[in-house]
């Protein structure tokens, strides 16, 4: 095999991107309108744009999840944090005298995101300081969080009509959905912080061996704490986007199962759940793959209720491809082929 | 030599006996803590409501939580090996849906119930094979099974299926009176208690049970000792699957109908109950009896909240808070034993 090609195939983003491309191609063949983009009033419309727009909440959550998973943790509470954040923002707006004012909306968002950050800090405290297992520490908030959100909204689904708030998820800026800008900004901030400073390397060190990195002088406690705080903060923004999209705070439905989708996106992107090395670009690709898959399922006319089955099949295929056993089987096969060609070459010479 | 040790033991007196008991039965401490919490909650609720600890409420506690009890026994096996099974709620819904649909087509109960159990076993086997042969993390493998089972449940039917089969309804509607006062027990309750007893017997008195604890303690050591690690772990997931299938039967009997959205979040309730019952999520330490106490703690909270007449969202908040208290206490206990043994 050509060495350049080999190096290309060994790159960890090859498989995630291939999966995404295959999905896009299948979709385009099934319905040519899939890649069509129309312009109306200077705004771009089309199935691809919908995917960009609808993937924003998952993107934010998955970015936070990547950081948490890199430290060998997991954050199950993101969906509940989304519900709380949406509930806080909408309750504030609906109770304020001037719900249409931009300042009201900004205060509401700041308040909601601050509460989400506090919840993330709480998770981080349990994991990094008390030393509770990540699954259990975040399970506490996953169970209690939705209850808290229900208490904030008083058990009702709060709805509002504030135009500035609607803009967050449904507005357009220079032809593209505003939500898309939010996810791009989040990706850039996380990528710069992690890859242009030593933070990313330190995070990976903590994930690979917490004890060794602590002995080497890495403040693993602070780094783990920070990862959960960031995850909470991003989930808070995701909750704003979600509630802005439906203009309602539904404590039961907001962010339901998003933790699973986010974990899936991270794993699809090639970050191992064992912690350590992580890839932000992989997570981005993973998020788009999941969102495209969901759009495909809807298009195929499968009832949304059955869509978990398709998701399960995809997960199984991906984890099987990534599993060491399957890889060693493939490697054996490839070796046999290579050995064969070498023998033929010897005979020829 | 033995005389000296005996002497030392005697001079230590009562405090020493307690110390020795605690160090030998360290893994029972969380179970005792759960019992204390349960008793305190019952006493507190009785003092507050005045009519809480009655035969009616206590009997209903077992009846209402029979399915959870069965799931918790299966989950205990998996968690003891150091794994986790997120699929139980969805598998319960799926087997319940398929069973109800088969019954509505006129199939006999004697066929339907074994099919439901085998189906649960197959889902468990699926998770086990992914975990054991392909090195997939239990969390992800059982997540895939959860999605698959939920999707399959919806494929059976999108709406609720009523069950009119008398044999299934009998499981729920028969009230066997017994004991002082008006205590009663239903066949579903008996079934759940039988599952608990079988679980205890398997874990404490069979080679398989010992192997489960050994794997949870240290999988590498268990393998080096020549214990059948692969077979045992597979079997643990299969047991959890069978329990989920049985819970499907019990839950169908309990509600008299099957609905594909049944049991959403049940896996979390189950894990919470098992952890409250004193089983360590890292594996190797815990008891089926503890899980039973955990389920009763969960049930008592739920009943107390419905007695209070406040929003049911408080159940989840209380469970979350209780879970927190328990893991922090467990964490402190573990840290302490680690210090003293060093």
Interface residues (C-beta under 8 A of the other chain):
Chain A: X74 X126 X130 X131 X132 X133 X135 X136 X137 X139 X140 X141 X142 X143 X144 X145 X146 X147 X148 X150 X151 X155 X251 X260 X263 X264 X267 X273 X274 X303 X305 X306 X307 X308 X309 X310 X311 X312 X313 X315 X316 X319 X320 X323 X324 X325 X326
Chain B: X84 X130 X133 X134 X135 X136 X137 X139 X140 X141 X143 X144 X145 X146 X147 X148 X150 X151 X152 X154 X155 X158 X260 X268 X271 X272 X275 X281 X282 X311 X313 X314 X315 X316 X317 X319 X320 X321 X323 X324 X327 X328 X331 X335
